[in-house]
Amino acid sequence: IGFASARYEFTDWLTLQLRAGTDYYTTRQTDWDDERTPHLGRPGRINEREWRIREDNYDFLLMFNETIGSDFTVSANLGGNRLSQKREDLRISGQEFIIPGLRDISNTAFPSVGYGISEKKINSLYGSAQIGYRDYLFLDVTARNDWSSTLPDENNSYFYPSASLSFAFTDAFDMGSDILSFGKVRASYAEVGGDTDPYQLDLTYRIVGQPFQGSPQGEITQGRIPLNSLRPTNTVSYEAGVDLRFFGNRLGIDFALYDMTTTDQILSTNISNTSGYGSVTVNAGEIKNTGIELLVTGTPLQTNDFRWDVALNLARNENTVNALDDDGKLEALRLGESRARNAYVEARIDQPYGAIVGRAYTRDDQGRIVHDADGLPIQGDLELLGVGVPDLISGLTNTFSYKGMTLSFLVDARFGGQIHSNTNRFLYSAGHHINTLEGREEFYAGTGGYVGEGVNEAGEVNTVAVDPEIYFGTVANQIAEEFIYDADFVKLRQATLTYRFPQRIFDSTPIQGLTLSVVGRNLWIISSNVPNVDPESNYNSTNAQGLEYSSFPTTRSFGVNLNVKF
C-alpha cells in the first residue's frame, strides 16, 4: 500500500490538495485432492492459482472556506479523480499424479494452464458547496460526472447532482425549552449514476487446450450474452425528514420519508441453454421504492452512577417494478434460480422486485390440495409464491452503565418476505425431514401408508395410501410451494460487557485509559419460522435473494478486546 499527499494554501480561505495512492497485493492458493478421493475417477489432482490485484487512485481537490459578513458561511470543493483497476488470474492445473504422494504440479500426467485479465478505469470530476445562514439554515449542493471504461463510448458519461436544505427552527425562532430541546426539518434531492463490471459489451475469447495441427484453439470466455448498447444505471431520490429532541436530549426522534426510482439497472437474467448461453445482460426498465425510516433514542433512567440508554430503529420499504424494457413488452425478468431449478427469483411488472416464483399445489375452490388417482399431489401452475426481501427491518439496542461497567446488547428483527429452502426440499427427497415420517410404519407393515390431506379429482376426500418415499419425493421434485417459508426472525445479534479501569491507578504511568470488553455475536435466534436453516440464509446476496441451499449454520463467536490509550 502506498500513499502520497501534498497541500498548498494559497490563502487562509483557498487550499489545493493533491493525492496519489496504490493498493497492490498478490494472493497464492494451492489445493489438491488425494489419489484415493473416490469421485475423481483419476488418481488425484492439484491446482495452483495466483491473483494479482491492483488499484491506483489520483485526485486533486481545490477547497474554499470563507465567512461572508456575520451571517453567511460558505465552503466549496472542486475536484477530480482517476481510478484504475487491474486484476490478473494465473491458473495451473494438473490431473493424475504420476508418483503417489508427491503433490507437485510437475508430477501430473495432464497439466493445463489458464490466464485471465480484467481492467477498468473511471475518470471523474466533482464539486460541492455548503452555504450556511446564521447556523440554522443550510444549503448543500453537489455535482459529479463520471466517464467509465465499462460502458460504450456513446453512453460512458453520466452526470448526477444532489441538493439538500435543512432548517433548525428551534434555533431560528429561539424556541428551545425544557420540553422541546431541538428541532430541525430537512429535504433533499439526489441522483446517483452507476456503471458495471468490465467486458459486458462484447464477446471475449481465450486460448484453450493444446494446439491442433499447429494452430491454437480458442473459445468464447463468458456464458452471458453481452449488450453493446448498455446505458448507465440512474437512481433519482427525494427525501424529507424531521429531527426532534426533547427533555434536554433525553428523548430523540428522527423520522424520514423517501421516494426513489431506479432506471436502466444493469442485470443478468437467465435464458434457455439452447441459445448456447446461460444468461443475458440487460438494462431493466424502472423500479420504484418508497419507504420510511425511524430512529428513536432515549435515556429512560439516569442517576449519578447509573444510566440506561435505548435506541430503536425501524425501516419499511415498498418497491414495485414499473417497467422492464423501453417498449413495455417484457412482463418478467428472471434474476436467479434455485439449485434444483424448481424455484426462481424474478422481476415482474406491477410486483415487488425479487418475486419468488415456482410450481404450486393444484387446489380446489376451497383451497384443498387435489390428488390424482394414485394419491399423489398434482403439480399446479407457475405462481408467485413470495418475495425475497423483507417489508420491515428493525433493531433495538439497550446500554446499561454503572460506574465503570457497561452492558450493551442488540436485538434485531426482520418481518415480511419469504425464503425458498432447497435444504428442506432435499431433506424431503432423502427422507430426512421430520414431516416425512408419517405413514412409514403402516406402509412397511403392509397396513397402509401416507394419505395426503386434501381431495381427489372428483372433489371427494382423498383416501389413497401411498408409499411415503414416493409421496414426499413427488412433493420434493414438483412442488416448490411446500418449501416457501416466512423469513421473519428475531435475533440477539450482539452483547458486550465492558469494564473501564479507574484512571487513578494509572496516574504515575503513561497510560491514559484502559478498557476490557467481552463480546458475543450471533448469540440466539429468538424466533424463526424456517425449520432447519437460518432464516437469513441465501446463496445469492445480489439480485436473487430468497433462495437457500445447503447453507452453513450461523457462527456464534466470542471475543475479548483490550483497549489501551497512551
C-alpha positions, -999 to +999 in steps of 0.1 A: +000+000+000+014+034-010+001+069-005+014+104-011-003+138-004+006+174-009-013+206+001-007+242-008-025+270+010-029+300-014-047+320+012-064+312+045-096+305+025-082+286-005-063+254-005-052+229-031-047+192-023-031+166-045-031+129-037-019+096-052-023+061-038-019+025-048-031-008-033-014-038-048-015-074-035-009-109-046-028-140-033-015-175-039-036-206-034-027-243-037-053-271-033-053-308-042-073-339-040-056-371-028-051-401-051-077-420-031-105-394-035-134-416-048-153-393-071-124-381-092-121-412-115-084-404-118-057-407-091-056-371-077-054-336-090-037-303-080-045-266-087-021-237-083-038-202-086-025-167-081-043-134-082-026-101-087-049-072-079-040-035-082-059-003-077-045+032-083-061+065-074-050+100-084-071+130-073-070+168-068-092+189-046-095+227-045-111+238-012-127+271-005-139+282+030-149+317+039-172+336+062-191+364+045-202+391+068-216+380+101-244+358+087-231+336+059-205+308+058-195+293+025-174+262+019-169+247-016-148+220-032-139+213-068-120+181-076-113+152-099-102+116-097-088+089-119-094+053-108-075+024-124-081-012-115-064-043-128-069-079-119-048-109-132-056-145-126-030-172-132-040-209-131-021-241-135-040-274-130-028-310-132-048-342-133-035-377-122-004-378-100+024-398-116+043-406-083+018-412-055+022-388-025+042-362-044+020-332-045+037-311-071+022-296-103+051-311-124+041-345-111+009-347-131+001-365-164-024-340-177-013-304-169-032-273-182-028-236-178-051-206-178-048-168-176-074-141-172-072-103-170-097-076-162-091-039-163-113-009-155-109+029-155-131+057-143-124+094-147-144+118-125-150+155-120-170+166-090-179+196-069-198+205-037-208+236-018-224+244+015-239+277+024-249+283+060-270+312+073-267+321+110-260+284+119-297+274+115-303+273+077-280+252+055-280+245+017-258+217+004-253+211-033-231+185-051-225+175-087-204+147-102-197+134-137-181+100-143-166+085-175-164+047-172-145+023-195-171-004-188-198+014-208-199+021-246-184+053-259-217+069-266-231+061-231-199+062-209-206+096-194-231+101-166-239+131-145-255+131-111-263+161-089-278+165-054-292+193-032-304+193+004-319+220+026-320+218+064-336+243+088-331+243+126-363+261+135-357+260+173-325+280+168-341+303+142-370+313+164-354+307+198-380+280+206-358+258+228-375+248+261-374+222+288-397+201+266-385+207+231-347+210+232-340+210+194-360+207+162-349+205+126-366+198+093-348+187+061-355+179+025-332+166-003-330+156-039-303+133-053-293+114-084-268+086-085-253+070-116-236+037-119-216+015-143-209-022-144-181-048-144-157-049-173-164-068-206-202-067-206-203-051-240-187-076-264-177-113-266-143-121-252-121-151-261-094-172-247-069-199-259-076-233-245-060-268-247-032-279-269-027-266-305-044-287-332-022-294-361+000-264-351-029-240-348-042-226-314-077-235-302-099-208-287-133-204-272-157-177-260-149-168-224-183-159-209-216-177-207-235-145-208-247-127-239-232-091-238-251-059-246-230-033-266-256-006-261-256-006-223-267+026-205-255+037-171-278+029-141-296+060-127-314+065-094-334+096-085-344+100-049-364+125-028-363+126+010-379+147+037-374+143+074-376+158+109-352+156+138-367+164+172-351+162+207-370+165+240-363+170+277-327+181+275-319+155+248-333+126+269-356+117+241-348+119+203-369+112+173-356+112+137-382+104+111-378+104+073-398+096+042-382+088+008-392+081-028-366+065-051-368+055-087-341+034-104-339+032-142-317+012-165-305-011-138-278-034-152-288-070-146-281-105-158-312-127-165-312-164-172-322-177-206-326-211-223-293-231-226-303-240-261-291-205-271-256-215-262-255-192-232-269-193-197-278-156-193-280-122-210-271-087-198-299-062-199-309-027-188-340-032-167-366-005-171-379+012-139-381+001-103-397+024-077-390+023-039-409+043-013-404+039+025-400+054+059-371+053+084-375+060+121-348+063+148-359+068+184-332+073+211-338+079+248-324+078+283-353+064+304-332+063+336-302+083+348-287+088+382-252+098+394-239+063+389-264+046+367-275+053+331-299+034+307-298+043+270-321+029+244-320+032+206-348+018+183-346+019+145-373+009+121-372+009+083-400-001+060-397-002+022-421-009-006-409-014-041-427-020-074-414-029-109-430-004-132-412-014-165-386-039-177-379-026-212-383+005-232-411-009-253-431-022-224-433-057-239-413-076-213-435-089-185-409-107-163-371-109-160-355-139-144-328-129-119-318-163-104-329-199-099-327-224-071-300-251-075-328-277-082-343-253-108-378-256-093-380-220-079-369-187-094-365-151-084-379-127-110-386-090-116-423-089-126-443-059-138-465-044-111-450-068-085-423-062-059-387-067-071-374-101-062-406-121-066-401-158-058-419-179-085-424-217-085-448-245-090-477-246-066-501-273-055-533-277-076-561-267-053-599-267-055-622-237-049-619-243-011-581-243-012-577-280-006-548-299-023-560-321-052-545-356-056-546-379-086-558-415-088-525-427-073-529-405-043-501-381-053-505-343-053-510-327-087-485-301-097-501-267-104-491-237-124-460-215-121-472-189-095-459-160-074-451-177-041-435-148-021-409-120-022-373-124-011-368-091+005-384-080+039-411-054+044-397-042+077-364-044+095-356-031+130-330-031+157-332-024+194-301-015+214-300-013+252-270+001+270-267+000+308-238+018+325-229+016+362-198+033+373-170+016+353-192-012+339-212-011+307-235-038+293-249-034+258-270-058+237-286-055+203-317-074+192-326-071+155-356-084+136-370-088+101-406-090+092-422-098+058-405-115+029-402-153+022-375-178+015-374-209-006-354-236+012-337-261-010-322-277+021-356-287+033-366-298-002-336-321-002-345-334+032-379-343+019-363-361-011-339-381+011-365-389+038-346-370+065-372-343+072-395-349+102-426-344+081-417-375+060-420-399+090-458-401+088-471-433+072-438-452+072-447-477+099-480-485+083-465-489+048-437-512+059-462-532+080-484-536+049-514-519+066-514-486+048-491-457+040-492-419+038-526-404+030-522-368+016-545-343+032-570-329+006-593-342-021-592-363-053-600-350-087-637-357-081-637-334-051-640-362-026-618-366+004-585-383-006-582-418+010-554-434-012-525-446+009-491-441-008-455-452-001-442-422+019-410-423-002-429-418-034-453-392-020-427-369-004-403-375-033-430-362-057-435-332-035-397-325-034-394-328-072-425-310-083-440-286-056-419-255-048-448-241-027-441-267+000-407-252+007-417-215+009-414-201+044-420-167+060-385-154+067-394-134+098-369-136+126-359-120+159-322-124+170-300-115+198-273-102+175-246-090+199-239-084+236-209-066+250-197-063+286-171-036+292-151-026+322-133+008+323-105+007+348-103+037+371-078+063+358-063+069+393-045+036+391-025+049+361-017+083+375+021+076+376+021+058+342+018+070+306-015+051+302-044+074+296-071+048+296-077+011+298-109-009+290-116-046+288-145-059+268-161-094+263-181-096+231-205-122+218-221-122+183-250-142+168-259-155+202-295-166+198-322-170+172-351-159+195-378-165+169-379-181+134-405-197+111-379-215+089-371-251+100-335-265+100-318-234+085-311-198+094-338-175+080-311-151+068-296-178+046-290-170+009-267-184-017-270-152-037-266-118-020-272-097-050-304-099-072-317-133-063-323-131-025-348-155-012-332-187-024-314-210+000-294-243-004-271-262+019-263-231+039-239-233+069-253-226+103-246-191+115-214-190+136-217-179+172-185-161+182-169-147+214-141-123+217-121-103+242-110-067+235-083-049+254-080-012+246-051+009+260-047+046+254-014+065+259 
